[in-house]
Amino acid sequence: MSTVLALAPMQGILDGLMRGLYAEVGGMDYCVTEFIRVSYHPLSEGTLLRDCPELERGCLAGAGVPVHVQLLGGLPEPMAKTAELVARLGAQVIDLNFGCPVKRVNRNDGGAALLRAPERIEAIVAAVRDAVPDQVPVSAKIRLGWDSPAEVERLCAAVQAGGASWITVHGRTRVQAYSGQADWPAIARARLSTRLPVVANGDIVTPDDLARCAAVTGCDRFMVGRAALRRPEIFRVLRGQEGWWPWWRRLGLVRELLRRCTVHRPLHDTFGLGKAKGWCALMAADDPHINEVFQRLKRVQRLSEAEALLDTAIAVGRTPGPPSEDPSAARPHQARVSLPPRVAAQSSFPLPWERGQG
Ligand SMILES: Cc1cc2nc3c(=O)[nH]c(=O)nc-3n(C[C@H](O)[C@H](O)[C@H](O)COP(=O)(O)O)c2cc1C
């Protein structure tokens, strides 16, 4: 089977607008909604359509990338009733979150809190499995354990006994949260312990990481999260379709996000500004040029100013410097930082919003 790549769910960041942009960049086989929290009562149709607007479009994002709907909760009955409704609304896959480490979520019996009680994971998976049609797979996303990676086999057994179709394993415990390195050998143990396919997740950042993760875990399905926030083209790069993008092309995505936010919420400047600043901050961690732009963007209060700032930065980045000169001389705002070797734009396709640009 060929390699499967998934865009990880990321609450507070990867909403429907963002998933649409990622899907248009492409390279991934599917993406997953942010977790949709179910507490004591089943969720309404309105909530589900708000959190997964793709349900109204065949549960596909952008250029046709499947979106899996992720539910989070500790009670089998409301989870099952919500799953039944979301399947009726058109969900093609339902994923169950047993990995979220956020304290507030765990105190309310959700996410990684369930890792302490594998029998409860089994009951939730089984209730959801029973509630949705056979053709709708139910998957589970887990961590290695609450405080020990030795728990992972037992957790996989619970997910399998509940009737799930596959398991995504983030190679850290709840106690680790996001610290240290993902434990890929523990994901290998998970894979060997279950007959279900395992999706390996954690710290895949480069094509070399992907190859090493495949070698260590024996998996052929992978999920990528934080690295995709910094480098949205990562799935295309992991597939060998193109090289890393130049910084201004990533900023082009932020600019497009801003445009879509204003269409989505026309009278709400702060919505788009907040999202654009947040994404730019994440990209800035990886790139000195974007960091320079972000240092100015973060002070901007008006949407029009942000648009102008990004347009100018992108135009400067796109303009090739005279061949005989130091490229940074033509870009005074870049001159203060030491630049990594310039990566040529190797992209073979214009993105929809890039067409017609000079
Ligand atoms: C800001 C943020 C939000 C996240 N939200 C979710 C979520 O809603 N559901 C989920 O299953 N995992 C969530 N995760 C975990 C990621 O999906 C992924 O498992 C984790 O980041 C490890 O993968 P990575 O090293 O590729 O980032 C979140 C992670 C981050 C950093």
The ligand as an SDF file (V2000), in Angstrom:
LIG
                    3D

 31 33  0  0  0  0  0  0  0  0999 V2000
   -2.4520   23.6880   19.0880 C   0  0  0  0  0  0  0  0  0  0  0  0
   -2.7440   22.2050   19.0290 C   0  0  0  0  0  0  0  0  0  0  0  0
   -4.0660   21.7750   19.0040 C   0  0  0  0  0  0  0  0  0  0  0  0
   -4.3410   20.4000   18.9540 C   0  0  0  0  0  0  0  0  0  0  0  0
   -5.6620   19.9930   18.8740 N   0  0  0  0  0  0  0  0  0  0  0  0
   -5.9320   18.6750   18.7360 C   0  0  0  0  0  0  0  0  0  0  0  0
   -7.2830   18.2250   18.5310 C   0  0  0  0  0  0  0  0  0  0  0  0
   -8.2450   19.0060   18.4620 O   0  0  0  0  0  0  0  0  0  0  0  0
   -7.4890   16.8870   18.4270 N   0  0  0  0  0  0  0  0  0  0  0  0
   -6.4560   15.9750   18.4890 C   0  0  0  0  0  0  0  0  0  0  0  0
   -6.6910   14.7730   18.3770 O   0  0  0  0  0  0  0  0  0  0  0  0
   -5.1850   16.3800   18.6420 N   0  0  0  0  0  0  0  0  0  0  0  0
   -4.8960   17.7020   18.7500 C   0  0  0  0  0  0  0  0  0  0  0  0
   -3.5930   18.1040   18.8480 N   0  0  0  0  0  0  0  0  0  0  0  0
   -2.5140   17.1020   18.7540 C   0  0  0  0  0  0  0  0  0  0  0  0
   -2.0360   16.9440   17.2990 C   0  0  0  0  0  0  0  0  0  0  0  0
   -3.0870   16.4670   16.4900 O   0  0  0  0  0  0  0  0  0  0  0  0
   -0.8390   15.9690   17.2100 C   0  0  0  0  0  0  0  0  0  0  0  0
   -1.2420   14.7420   17.7370 O   0  0  0  0  0  0  0  0  0  0  0  0
    0.3850   16.4690   17.9740 C   0  0  0  0  0  0  0  0  0  0  0  0
    0.6230   17.8390   17.7140 O   0  0  0  0  0  0  0  0  0  0  0  0
    1.6440   15.6560   17.6250 C   0  0  0  0  0  0  0  0  0  0  0  0
    1.9250   15.7040   16.2540 O   0  0  0  0  0  0  0  0  0  0  0  0
    3.0610   16.6850   15.6230 P   0  0  0  0  0  0  0  0  0  0  0  0
    4.3590   16.4140   16.3420 O   0  0  0  0  0  0  0  0  0  0  0  0
    3.1060   16.3460   14.1760 O   0  0  0  0  0  0  0  0  0  0  0  0
    2.5890   18.1000   15.9020 O   0  0  0  0  0  0  0  0  0  0  0  0
   -3.2870   19.4590   18.9420 C   0  0  0  0  0  0  0  0  0  0  0  0
   -1.9580   19.9110   18.9640 C   0  0  0  0  0  0  0  0  0  0  0  0
   -1.6870   21.2640   19.0020 C   0  0  0  0  0  0  0  0  0  0  0  0
   -0.2420   21.7070   19.0130 C   0  0  0  0  0  0  0  0  0  0  0  0
  1  2  1  0
  2  3  1  0
  2 30  2  0
  3  4  2  0
  4  5  1  0
  4 28  1  0
  5  6  2  0
  6  7  1  0
  6 13  1  0
  7  8  2  0
  7  9  1  0
  9 10  1  0
 10 11  2  0
 10 12  1  0
 12 13  2  0
 13 14  1  0
 14 15  1  0
 14 28  1  0
 15 16  1  0
 16 17  1  0
 16 18  1  0
 18 19  1  0
 18 20  1  0
 20 21  1  0
 20 22  1  0
 22 23  1  0
 23 24  1  0
 24 25  2  0
 24 26  1  0
 24 27  1  0
 28 29  2  0
 29 30  1  0
 30 31  1  0
M  END
$$$$
